[in-house]
Amino acid sequence: MKFRFAIIFFLSALLFPVKAQDHLSIQFGYANNLFNSKLYFDAITEYKRLQFFDSTKTFNYEINYKIGENFTNNFSQIQIIEQIRMPQGKYTQKGYKYKCLKCGNED
């Protein structure tokens, strides 16, 4: 009887594979929904939470892109237009071209 149960269990596992990161893709979709609803603070919080629990770093690139795409604080809101490298001596430093979403200024 135990042997039959074990065979049935393993066959069902093969027929219905369990995806370990399904809950992470659901959380990523929820964070994207918040982001698209312009709830940036909540979206960034969810992205950071997802980044913490994503041990395989499956969503790492998308999360970092979304977090970097919009920064929000109490005074202004900016959108990153382009990431650039600025020369600084014999090295380069990462910089950003951005646009203020309140006044439209680009720097």
N, C-alpha and C positions, 0 to 999 in steps of 0.2 A: 504494500500500500504506500509506504514512504517512497519507494522507488518510482511508482507511477506519479505521485505528486511532484517529485523532483523533475521528472521528464516533462510533465505538463507545465510546470513553472518555467523551465528553461525554454520550451517551445513558445510559450506566450511571450517571454522576454524577447525572443527573436522576431516574432510577428509584430509586436507593439513596442518598438524601441523607445526608451525613455530618454529624452533629451535633457541633459543636466542644466543647460543654460536657457531653457524656455522662459523661466521666470525673469531672467535678465533681459531677454528681448521684449517681454511685456513691459518691464520697467523702462527700457529705452524708448519704447513707443509712448509711454505715459509722459516721460520727460520731453519728448518731441512735441507732444500735444500741448504741454504747458508752454513750451517755447513758442509754438505757432500761435498760441493765445496771448502772446506778449506778457506772460507772467515769468519774466526772465529770472528773477531771484529764486522763485520756486523751481524753475527748470534747472538752473545751475546747481541748486541743492540736490536735486534728483540725479543729475549727471555725476556729481561728486560721490553720491551714495552708490550709484551703479559702478563707478570706477573702483570704489573700495571693495565691493563684493565680486567684481569680475576678475577672478584669479587667473584666468587664461588670457586676459587682456584682449578679448575678442572685439570689444567696442572702444578700445582705447583711442584710436585715431579719430573716430567720429565724435567721441565725447570731447576730446581736446579741441577739435575744430569748432564744435557748437559753443563751448565755453568761451573760446577766443573770438567768436563771431560778434558777440554783443557783450559789452560791459555796461552794467547799470549801477548807478549810485543815486544819491538823493538830489544831486545838482544837475547832472546831465546824463545823456545817453549817447553812446558813440557806437558806430558800426565800423569794424575793421574792413578796409577796402583791399589792402594788400600788405603782405609781410615783406619787409625789405631788409637788406644788410647794409649798414652804414659803416664806412671806413673810420677806424679809430686807431691812429698810429699804424703799426704793421698788422693789426688785427681788425676784425669786423665785429660789429655789435648788432644784435637783432633789433629791428625797429618796425614801426607800423605806420602806414598811411591810413588815416581814419576820417570819418565824416560824423559830425554832430547831427544827431537826428532831430534835435530841437530847432537849431538855427540854420542847418545846412552847410556850415563851414567845413572845409576839407583841409587837412594838414598832413 
